[in-house]
Amino acid sequence: MQEKNEIKLFNDKKIRSKWVKEKEEWYFSIIDIVAVLTESKNPSSYWSTLKQRLIKEGNETVTNCDRLKMLSADGKMRNTDVADTETLLRLIQSIPSPNAEPFKLWLAKVGNERINEIVDPQIAIERAISNYRKKGYSEEWISQRLKTIDVRKELTAEWDRSGVKEGVEYAILTDELTKAWSGMTTRKYKDFKNLKKENLRDNMTNLELVLNMLAEATTTEISKTINPEGFFESKEVANEGGTIAGETRTRIEKVTGKSVIKKVNSKNPKHLDE
């Protein structure tokens, strides 16, 4: 696995972390998190005791923890217990510490919001618009982004009808489609824009969004016309739909003399309108 080491700060305390590219996940040192939450003088001992208790209770959280090499206090790379964000948030709930309460409250709030969004999807849309505005996106970009959501829903509905499985197969088809129109896989596209787990569409310019929509909408229409069955036939359709959008990109670049694919990202949303 390709990994990138970083140090995160929480209340001025260092937390070792690693970005694992293949999994597109951040992994955090559990001992560092325990030290922050419990203020224990011996967080390693605290974690060891907690781990044994959770195992005896049959808590599956511990089994979801991994081990990665991280820089230790003595300057050497040593195997360290780590957890991804989801596992870490579950683990925090098992630590009886006042410092953990903000995390627990946050989890409750997020959980409640998610339930409300399932009951009324309009809430999710309104929250998304509000968040985009707070981050500095223009109204034109926001409008374009909302259109991409509708187009994407139509495409995934068509994939579902064709027997494509949600999850890995959706991701592979998206990758095929993206590569066909942009010339890059989704991961390479993210790397080009210096992104990690961020949503790629949230970091596209207006023109990039339009071409991505064209690729997805074209794929949807072709699929409805020829009725592919299963993953492999749908993959061919995704490539064809993406290729048509890719030809449009090439023509635009030939006329303008400029690359459609931009390095700009949401760190400066105003540049996404350029």
Buried (B, 14 or more C-beta within 10 A) or exposed (E): EEBEEEEBEEEEEEBBBBBBBEEEBBBBBBBBBBBBBBEBEEBEEBBBEBBEEBEEEEBEBBEBBBEBBBBBEEEEEEEBBBBBEEBBBBBBEBBEBEBBEEBEEEBEEEEEEEEEBEEEEEEBEEEBBEEBEEEEBBEEBBEBBEBBEEBBEBBBEBBEEBEBEEEEBBEBBBBBBBBBBBBBBBBBBBEBBEBEEBEBBBBBBBBBBBBBBBBBBBBBBBBBEEEBEEBEBBBEBBBBBBBBBBEBBEEBEEEEEEEBBBEBBBEEBEEBBE
